[in-house]
Amino acid sequence: MAANESLSVNFNNLRDLYMKFELAEGICLPVLSVLTVSTNILLLIAIWKDPEKNFRSPTTYFLIGLAIADLLTGMSTEPFFAVYHIMNFQSGGKPIPRVVTKLYNIGQSISTVTISSSYLIILGLSISQYIAIKWPHKYKVLITRNRVIEVQRRRSYRKSDNQKGTVRGKSENLQRQFVIVTFYLAAILLISALPHIAIQFVWLYVALSEEGLYYTFMALRVRDLLLFLKVALDAFIYAWRLPSYRKALKRSINHSRRDSKSSVEVKG
């Protein structure tokens, strides 16, 4: 009898601990969602405006694809997951409204597409940078805008000589920066993906006790946060390692301010 009561107490304590993980994820996800959406919108605006025409290489289309995938994750999956986990915490493990569960399932489907796409885009970016380093003279022939766009489309559904020298120097410098960015993106992907694979394997193929299930659920919550943290960090990597992106963003903001001031003056 005493042993059963002890087991019951331990089980309740374990469930309460898991509920704290639910709450923690429900609180963290809205923050990550705001960061992901705002930073990727700024990235897309900077590439679209691009006053200095730095983002005119085929590689840029990988960045656009990655930004769109991250943006969709931040706009849909993260808010849906946040609502689900907060409702789960408030209900104490009891049944929650079906609409919340349905939103969670929709979020899972979207994240499967967007996060898988982001993995494949980073793989494509890595291959393109390898070609740029290994066969620099063939890079422009092999990696074209139309080929990059076509690859991403398929994945979604499954002045003088001196001036020329300056432009070429800028292009080579930007290419080096892209190589470094690709390295960091791949490193973050591996850091977030390896725990995901390990935990998913345990969840799918290992026979677990009830206590083991709760520990696995806790690991799943941490796994989700690592994946969404990776999604949020992508745009910060660009800002950190691409000076051309920072310049384009500043100039775009300055142009927007001038346009707004001029429109106010005209109205006045």
Long-range contacts (C-beta under 8 A, 24 or more apart in sequence): 10-211, 11-210, 11-211, 14-211, 14-214, 14-215, 15-93, 15-214, 17-214, 17-218, 18-214, 18-217, 18-218, 19-88, 19-89, 19-92, 19-93, 21-217, 21-218, 21-221, 21-222, 22-85, 22-86, 22-88, 22-89, 22-221, 23-85, 23-86, 23-89, 24-221, 25-81, 25-82, 25-85, 25-221, 25-224, 25-225, 26-82, 26-83, 26-84, 26-85, 26-86, 26-88, 26-89, 27-82, 27-86, 28-225, 29-78, 29-79, 29-81, 29-82, 29-85, 29-225, 29-228, 30-78, 30-79, 30-82, 32-74, 32-78, 32-225, 32-228, 32-229, 32-231, 32-232, 33-74, 33-75, 33-78, 33-79, 33-82, 34-74, 35-74, 35-232, 36-70, 36-71, 36-73, 36-74, 36-78, 36-228, 36-231, 36-232, 36-235, 37-71, 37-74, 37-75, 39-232, 39-235, 39-236, 39-239, 40-67, 40-68, 40-70, 40-71, 40-74, 40-234, 40-235, 41-71, 42-235, 42-249, 43-67, 43-235, 43-238, 43-245, 43-249, 44-68, 44-71, 45-249, 45-252, 46-245, 46-248, 46-249, 46-252, 47-248, 49-248, 49-251, 49-252, 49-255, 50-248, 50-252, 51-248, 51-251, 51-252, 51-255, 52-244, 52-247, 52-248, 52-251, 54-170, 54-174, 54-244, 54-247, 54-248, 55-244, 55-245, 55-248, 57-171, 57-174, 57-175, 57-178, 58-128, 58-143, 58-144, 58-145, 58-147, 58-148, 59-125, 59-128, 59-129, 59-143, 59-148, 59-175, 59-178, 61-145, 61-148, 61-149, 61-152, 62-121, 62-124, 62-125, 62-128, 62-148, 62-152, 63-125, 63-238, 65-117, 65-121, 65-152, 66-118, 66-121, 66-122, 66-125, 66-185, 66-234, 67-234, 67-235, 69-114, 69-115, 69-117, 69-118, 69-121, 70-114, 70-118, 70-231, 70-232, 70-234, 70-235, 72-110, 72-114, 73-110, 73-111, 73-114, 73-115, 73-118, 73-228, 73-231, 74-231, 74-232, 76-106, 76-107, 76-110, 77-107, 77-108, 77-110, 77-111, 77-114, 77-228, 78-107, 78-228, 79-107, 80-104, 80-106, 80-107, 81-107, 81-224, 85-221, 111-227, 113-156, 115-227, 115-231, 117-152, 117-155, 117-156, 118-189, 118-231, 118-234, 119-189, 119-193, 120-155, 121-152, 121-155, 122-182, 122-185, 122-186, 122-189, 124-148, 124-151, 124-152, 125-178, 125-182, 125-185, 126-182, 126-186, 129-178, 129-179, 129-182, 132-175, 132-178, 132-179, 133-179, 174-242, 174-244, 177-241, 177-242, 177-243, 177-244, 178-242, 180-241, 181-237, 181-238, 181-241, 181-242, 184-237, 184-241, 185-234, 185-237, 188-230, 188-233, 188-234, 188-237, 189-230, 191-226, 191-230, 192-226, 192-227, 192-229, 192-230, 195-219, 195-222, 195-223, 195-226, 196-223, 196-226, 196-227, 199-223
